[in-house]
Amino acid sequence: MGTVVVRAGKKSKSFEAQAKRTDPITGKVVRKTSTFKSEREAKDWIAEFETEILKSKVKEVSCNEILLKTAIEDYITQKLSKLEKISKGDDINRLNKWKESKYGEYSLPQLSYKVFMSYVNDRRKDNNRSGKPIAEQTIKHELQVISNLFEWLMIEHEDLINPIKRIPANRKPNGSREVDIRISRENQMLLLQGLASCKGKEGIKQKQVETLISKQRKMYATIAEFAIETAMRQGEILRLKKKDLHFTKPVYVTATDFRTTKEVTAAYTRAVVLTDRARELLQFAVNIEDENALIFGEDFNELKLTTAFTEIAKTIPGMETATFHSTRHEAISRMVEAGMSRENIMKISGHKTSSQLNRYFNARPEGLSNAIAVMNKPVEIKPEKRLYRRWFYYKQFECRLGG
């Protein structure tokens, strides 16, 4: 219940609204006050305060009765759905997997850090769709969304503890590591030659071979070399349309990165300035009349290109484990070795933070030779003409005084 107390001032009266409630966790009485110019405003404030108390009593549920799947549903509807974060679709997908798993039936107190430690061990034994072990970075993201969920729940339930933060450091996923695969100039020539002779087994019928093979032989190599020149993602290249290519000075393309899920579709664009070689590779697109037509055509998809790239890379020494995404790592590494600033590289690659960019750079001793050459170059200091003139007149004046 609340009360209104009239405070008499020198010029006018003020009305102080007083209200109190009992904290359901600590049992302590919490008092709140607010001052208004009119009695009506004070009573309205008390009414709103009492309404919030009634709502909180309805929502007050013991942590022992809250299941993980219920908490996830509330978190998605009340928190994630209101965010404008681009990657929230990925977070929603991961949370839905948690909800549908056996852990969705666990109550919050049952989810101790030991439960998540066993989860990490089980996930390390699983394989992805390509038959490779689950990446440590994937497991790290899956734990991070649960950690965010508990941090949000702890605002209303102070007796909760985030179990993810209690996992020992040596038992946590390591996250992504630096990729040590580099595509040298010699290996790049072998890769492009192999892709140029690739026949593209998947998705082509026998009758279409004669008409499509000649085109695919060139396009596979063109797409791979264009990726090395621009650091663009595979999907961004295949989605390029004629309207995205701008023949201005400098020539650039508008890259669009889509992240589509069942709940949300998000996209962001950036301008990628083309090198001379990249501009030559897209010279054929000038003859395309339809502005909405795909530059590389509709006969290609990510599965075909990935399969062709992986098969050719396995035959090249030092590139046995390379994927098409290795071209993005190579492109960014070459930009760093060329002396491009970190800010400009992030604008081209589309990375939001420096920590994301650091995972793509792998230095080579021969690649850093340019930076060492700049450091070894002697610095020439040339005096300005104005300072030299002042020094010359000062010496003349000094000689006259001495004479």
Order of alpha helices (4+ residues) and beta strands (2+ residues): beta-beta-beta-alpha-alpha-alpha-alpha-alpha-alpha-alpha-alpha-beta-beta-beta-alpha-alpha-alpha-alpha-alpha-alpha-alpha
